[in-house]
Amino acid sequence: MGNNSFAQIPAAVIGTSSGQIGTAIAQQSLRGVLSFCNARQMTAPEAYIRYSPEIFPGDGEVTDESTKAFLADYMKQFLIYVVRVMTVIPRP
């Protein structure tokens, strides 16, 4: 009780679903939990990715070039965010 592994930790939420809004609803719920846990959430860019077996055939492969480029940029943005958060709020 009183210990929280997520407090002050940088976090980003990303998801995929085959439907139009499935990941958006799931992400909204997860953001609420992370907020309650006092995680430092990256709020932009947001990432709602359409899932299909053609785009994600398995083993971590991404076949669609625009999706691949978006994911690479998202991770670059998250790295920048992590560095900024950890500079301001260093972990003990």
C-alpha positions in Angstrom: 0.0 0.0 0.0 1.3 3.4 -0.9 3.9 2.2 -3.4 3.2 3.0 -7.0 5.5 1.8 -9.8 3.9 4.1 -12.3 4.3 7.4 -10.4 6.3 10.0 -12.3 7.2 7.4 -15.1 6.9 8.6 -18.7 4.1 6.7 -20.5 2.6 6.6 -24.0 -0.5 4.9 -25.1 -0.8 3.3 -28.6 -3.1 0.7 -29.9 -4.7 -1.0 -32.9 -8.1 -2.5 -33.6 -9.9 -3.8 -36.7 -12.9 -1.5 -36.0 -13.2 2.3 -36.3 -13.1 3.2 -32.6 -12.1 0.1 -30.6 -8.6 1.2 -29.8 -9.8 4.8 -29.0 -12.1 3.5 -26.3 -9.5 1.2 -24.9 -6.9 4.0 -24.8 -9.3 6.4 -23.1 -9.8 3.8 -20.3 -6.1 3.2 -20.0 -5.3 6.9 -19.9 -7.6 7.2 -16.9 -5.8 4.4 -15.1 -2.4 6.0 -15.9 -3.6 9.3 -14.7 -4.8 7.9 -11.4 -1.3 6.3 -11.0 0.3 9.7 -11.6 2.2 8.5 -14.7 3.5 11.3 -17.0 1.6 10.7 -20.2 2.6 11.9 -23.6 -0.6 13.3 -25.1 0.6 14.0 -28.6 0.9 12.5 -31.1 -2.0 10.2 -30.5 -1.9 6.8 -32.2 -5.0 4.9 -33.4 -3.9 2.3 -35.9 -6.1 0.1 -38.0 -5.3 -3.6 -37.6 -5.3 -6.0 -40.5 -3.4 -9.2 -41.0 -2.0 -7.7 -44.2 -0.4 -4.8 -42.3 0.7 -6.9 -39.3 1.3 -10.5 -40.5 3.1 -11.5 -37.3 6.5 -11.6 -35.6 6.5 -7.8 -35.2 6.6 -7.2 -38.9 4.8 -4.2 -40.4 4.3 -4.3 -44.1 2.5 -1.0 -44.8 5.2 1.7 -45.4 3.0 4.6 -44.1 2.2 2.7 -40.9 5.9 1.7 -40.5 6.9 5.4 -40.9 4.3 6.6 -38.5 5.3 4.1 -35.8 9.0 5.0 -36.2 8.2 8.7 -35.8 5.9 7.9 -32.8 8.8 6.1 -31.1 11.2 9.0 -31.8 8.7 11.4 -30.3 8.3 9.2 -27.3 12.1 9.0 -26.8 12.3 12.8 -26.8 9.4 12.9 -24.3 11.1 10.4 -22.0 14.3 12.4 -22.0 12.4 15.6 -21.2 10.4 14.0 -18.4 13.4 12.2 -16.8 15.4 15.5 -16.9 12.7 17.3 -15.0 11.6 14.5 -12.7 14.5 12.2 -12.2 13.8 8.8 -10.6 15.6 8.1 -7.2 
